[in-house]
Amino acid sequence: MPRRRSNGGPRIAVIGGSLTGPAVALMFAQAGFSHVNLYEATPAGTTLGGGLISLEHSSLGILDQAGVDQDEYVHVPSETIWQTPVKDRVLGDPVRRVYPGRFTTWTQLHDALTRRVPNDLVTTGARLTGLTAHRGHPLLEFAEGFTVSADVVVFADGRASTGRRLLDPNRRLRYAGYVGHRGSLGFNPTAMVDFWRLEPCPGVQFNIAPIPGGADWTFYLNAGPGEYTRMFGAAPRQRLFAQPRHVGGTARAHVDGNAVWHLPEPFASAVHCTASRTAFPVMDIEPPTQMVWPVGDGFAVLLGDALAPVRAHTARGANNGFEQGDGLVTALCQHLRHDADLGNALSGWQRRYLPAAVAAVRLGPVIGGRLGLGVSPDADSANLVELTV
Ligand SMILES: Cc1cc2nc3c(=O)[nH]c(=O)nc-3n(C[C@H](O)[C@H](O)[C@H](O)COP(=O)(O)OP(=O)(O)OC[C@H]3O[C@@H](n4cnc5c(N)ncnc54)[C@H](O)[C@@H]3O)c2cc1C
């Protein structure tokens, strides 16, 4: 077993530099771990972007503790979601839902986190491709041709996780039968200050909320796997994120047509005039049964979307990542400060956090079923097989 190193704990390699990875690397560094390195596949300077994310108070508290100032990533003080029926393109009476947290965006959160992670811990343009045990230690292999030895490997490499493929290969993503079409506007069409959720009919949901400088929308619409492929040029499992260059005329016409059919003005116009659009196929996966794997005398763990890429409707993905990351640092501190057995610390962490990850994975299809989106959890297996690509 890797022993506590007198000079700052085990060597920790974090894979993934989006949200979960930088948060956990930052917390490890702040807790006194001296051998922390983060590897991110995308090259330095790559412009990544992302829309609205809601964070529960538990996650906000974790970020407070890590010294990430809320003013940097919470742009409006709203805690309200207006859930609104729509009939004949007219808004019905909205129901106020109180959200137990705040709204942010991926971009704000990513920037607030990454600017705090010391530069010398981060290697960008490093895509992990393999993990083996070498002389008792996990050995990481990178596509760029170098290897790194570590004691603990923390996979925070997202829903297409290489870590999950290597450690838990039987859990494969399957298409849920609907798409989240997304866009960001450089203006706020109704001067809204809260999150709005429009529900015209089963199988259609439109979310819109203010972001700095404008508004962000997500339009959920059912689509078979063939339809997804026609719209975005590749099957759902091959294209887990359709970037603006993948969103061509077919997808735009499909989304604009549905907006005009289902949404009141000015929401339909807002969709129509959104220049840059993205999309993601909603995917499901079997719930995880473990979070920790021995690799030689060391360990590898999965967390965040790498462990459990939950449906966006659950609003739990980023929240799970922060809570699991915080718990992981706490568990490993017992090893660092009090010489607790590393394997025991990790198995205690797994026992504490696995149930919430399982619950979030199971919740997604239940919410989708309620909204008439995709394949209901009660659908027969023949239907599920047909939709699996
Ligand atoms: C429309 C929408 C709304 C959402 N709303 C919410 C919400 O309200 N609340 C919430 O909690 N969550 C929400 N989520 C989910 C949330 O965005 C994700 O759970 C979160 O971004 C996951 O973060 P992550 O860091 O675990 O993974 P990711 O963001 O997927 O990042 C993985 C990182 O790993 C890198 N990487 C991948 N493979 C490798 C490799 N082999 N080697 C090195 N690096 C690699 C990638 O480049 C990437 O930077 C929403 C998602 C969507 C799509």
The ligand as a MOL file (V3000), in Angstrom:
LIG
                    3D

  0  0  0     0  0            999 V3000
M  V30 BEGIN CTAB
M  V30 COUNTS 53 58 0 0 0
M  V30 BEGIN ATOM
M  V30 1 C -28.0600 21.3800 -20.2780 0
M  V30 2 C -27.3220 20.9540 -19.0550 0
M  V30 3 C -27.7250 21.4520 -17.8370 0
M  V30 4 C -27.0900 21.0350 -16.6710 0
M  V30 5 N -27.5340 21.5330 -15.4970 0
M  V30 6 C -26.9410 21.1370 -14.3570 0
M  V30 7 C -27.3790 21.6600 -13.1160 0
M  V30 8 O -28.2980 22.4690 -13.0710 0
M  V30 9 N -26.7680 21.2410 -11.9820 0
M  V30 10 C -25.7460 20.3290 -12.0220 0
M  V30 11 O -25.2300 19.9780 -10.9520 0
M  V30 12 N -25.2980 19.8120 -13.1860 0
M  V30 13 C -25.8760 20.1980 -14.3490 0
M  V30 14 N -25.4410 19.7010 -15.5330 0
M  V30 15 C -24.3630 18.6930 -15.5380 0
M  V30 16 C -22.9900 19.3150 -15.4330 0
M  V30 17 O -22.7660 20.2300 -16.4800 0
M  V30 18 C -21.9620 18.1870 -15.4980 0
M  V30 19 O -22.2970 17.2260 -14.5410 0
M  V30 20 C -20.5750 18.7020 -15.2000 0
M  V30 21 O -20.1340 19.5840 -16.2080 0
M  V30 22 C -19.6090 17.5290 -15.1240 0
M  V30 23 O -18.3500 18.0260 -14.8090 0
M  V30 24 P -17.0890 17.0700 -14.8490 0
M  V30 25 O -15.9260 17.9520 -14.5690 0
M  V30 26 O -17.3250 15.8830 -13.9780 0
M  V30 27 O -17.0410 16.5050 -16.3400 0
M  V30 28 P -16.9170 17.2980 -17.7260 0
M  V30 29 O -17.4770 18.6580 -17.6110 0
M  V30 30 O -17.4670 16.4040 -18.7830 0
M  V30 31 O -15.3530 17.4430 -17.9550 0
M  V30 32 C -14.5070 16.3810 -18.2540 0
M  V30 33 C -13.1420 16.9700 -18.6110 0
M  V30 34 O -12.2230 15.8970 -18.7900 0
M  V30 35 C -11.4800 16.1150 -19.9830 0
M  V30 36 N -11.1150 14.7920 -20.4940 0
M  V30 37 C -11.9380 13.8700 -21.0470 0
M  V30 38 N -11.2650 12.7670 -21.3620 0
M  V30 39 C -9.9680 12.9860 -20.9930 0
M  V30 40 C -8.7860 12.1960 -21.0670 0
M  V30 41 N -8.8090 10.9630 -21.5800 0
M  V30 42 N -7.6240 12.7250 -20.6090 0
M  V30 43 C -7.5940 13.9850 -20.0780 0
M  V30 44 N -8.6980 14.7720 -19.9910 0
M  V30 45 C -9.8720 14.2760 -20.4380 0
M  V30 46 C -12.4370 16.8530 -20.9020 0
M  V30 47 O -11.7460 17.5650 -21.9240 0
M  V30 48 C -13.1510 17.7740 -19.9120 0
M  V30 49 O -12.4590 18.9820 -19.7290 0
M  V30 50 C -26.0370 20.0980 -16.7260 0
M  V30 51 C -25.6070 19.5990 -17.9610 0
M  V30 52 C -26.2360 20.0270 -19.1140 0
M  V30 53 C -25.7770 19.4880 -20.4290 0
M  V30 END ATOM
M  V30 BEGIN BOND
M  V30 1 1 1 2
M  V30 2 1 2 3
M  V30 3 2 2 52
M  V30 4 2 3 4
M  V30 5 1 4 5
M  V30 6 1 4 50
M  V30 7 2 5 6
M  V30 8 1 6 7
M  V30 9 1 6 13
M  V30 10 2 7 8
M  V30 11 1 7 9
M  V30 12 1 9 10
M  V30 13 2 10 11
M  V30 14 1 10 12
M  V30 15 2 12 13
M  V30 16 1 13 14
M  V30 17 1 14 15
M  V30 18 1 14 50
M  V30 19 1 15 16
M  V30 20 1 16 17
M  V30 21 1 16 18
M  V30 22 1 18 19
M  V30 23 1 18 20
M  V30 24 1 20 21
M  V30 25 1 20 22
M  V30 26 1 22 23
M  V30 27 1 23 24
M  V30 28 2 24 25
M  V30 29 1 24 26
M  V30 30 1 24 27
M  V30 31 1 27 28
M  V30 32 2 28 29
M  V30 33 1 28 30
M  V30 34 1 28 31
M  V30 35 1 31 32
M  V30 36 1 32 33
M  V30 37 1 33 34
M  V30 38 1 33 48
M  V30 39 1 34 35
M  V30 40 1 35 36
M  V30 41 1 35 46
M  V30 42 1 36 37
M  V30 43 1 36 45
M  V30 44 2 37 38
M  V30 45 1 38 39
M  V30 46 1 39 40
M  V30 47 2 39 45
M  V30 48 1 40 41
M  V30 49 2 40 42
M  V30 50 1 42 43
M  V30 51 2 43 44
M  V30 52 1 44 45
M  V30 53 1 46 47
M  V30 54 1 46 48
M  V30 55 1 48 49
M  V30 56 2 50 51
M  V30 57 1 51 52
M  V30 58 1 52 53
M  V30 END BOND
M  V30 END CTAB
M  END
